[in-house]
Amino acid sequence: MDIPQADLDLLNEKDKNELRGFISNETQRQRVQGQTHALTDSCWKKCVTSPIKTNQLDKSEATCMSDCVERFLDVNLTIMAHVQKITRGGSK
């Protein structure tokens, strides 16, 4: 989101900080939404391999989707913990 500097100069510090916070939150929301779409797409392609005949996944597809999401979350949590450790100056 690009805001002309001249417009930003018209804001007081409180409003600038509020705008920065809003932009940061929106950017983070977009990132999470993008990851959610990517996860859904990836797990769907991996787990739903036959045409859908009812309004529900069959048991094996549902289990696969659940396992896929859990693995994704576990990996992301592990990566985030590792990055935080590195950021704080910890060792590998």
URURHU-V755350 format. One record per residue. N is the residue number from 0. RES is the residue in three letters. PSI is psi in radians with two decimals (none if undefined). Layout:
# URURHU-V755350
N;RES;PSI  N;RES;PSI
This chain:
# URURHU-V755350
0;MET;1.99  1;ASP;2.19  2;ILE;2.24  3;PRO;2.40  4;GLN;-0.62  5;ALA;-0.65  6;ASP;-0.69  7;LEU;-0.62  8;ASP;-0.38  9;LEU;-0.27  10;LEU;2.59  11;ASN;2.98  12;GLU;-0.69  13;LYS;-0.79  14;ASP;-0.65  15;LYS;-0.78  16;ASN;-0.69  17;GLU;-0.73  18;LEU;-0.75  19;ARG;-0.76  20;GLY;-0.75  21;PHE;-0.82  22;ILE;-0.73  23;SER;-0.79  24;ASN;-0.75  25;GLU;-0.69  26;THR;-0.77  27;GLN;-0.72  28;ARG;-0.75  29;GLN;-0.69  30;ARG;-0.81  31;VAL;-0.74  32;GLN;-0.73  33;GLY;-0.75  34;GLN;-0.68  35;THR;-0.76  36;HIS;-0.74  37;ALA;-0.74  38;LEU;-0.83  39;THR;-0.81  40;ASP;-0.82  41;SER;-0.86  42;CYS;-0.65  43;TRP;-0.83  44;LYS;-0.61  45;LYS;-0.68  46;CYS;-0.56  47;VAL;1.68  48;THR;-0.09  49;SER;2.82  50;PRO;2.52  51;ILE;2.18  52;LYS;-0.33  53;THR;-3.07  54;ASN;0.20  55;GLN;2.68  56;LEU;2.64  57;ASP;2.96  58;LYS;-0.77  59;SER;-0.65  60;GLU;-0.74  61;ALA;-0.74  62;THR;-0.76  63;CYS;-0.79  64;MET;-0.78  65;SER;-0.82  66;ASP;-0.70  67;CYS;-0.81  68;VAL;-0.75  69;GLU;-0.76  70;ARG;-0.76  71;PHE;-0.82  72;LEU;-0.75  73;ASP;-0.79  74;VAL;-0.76  75;ASN;-0.71  76;LEU;-0.70  77;THR;-0.77  78;ILE;-0.79  79;MET;-0.73  80;ALA;-0.71  81;HIS;-0.77  82;VAL;-0.72  83;GLN;-0.70  84;LYS;-0.77  85;ILE;-0.76  86;THR;-0.62  87;ARG;0.05  88;GLY;0.27  89;GLY;2.94  90;SER;3.06  91;LYS;none
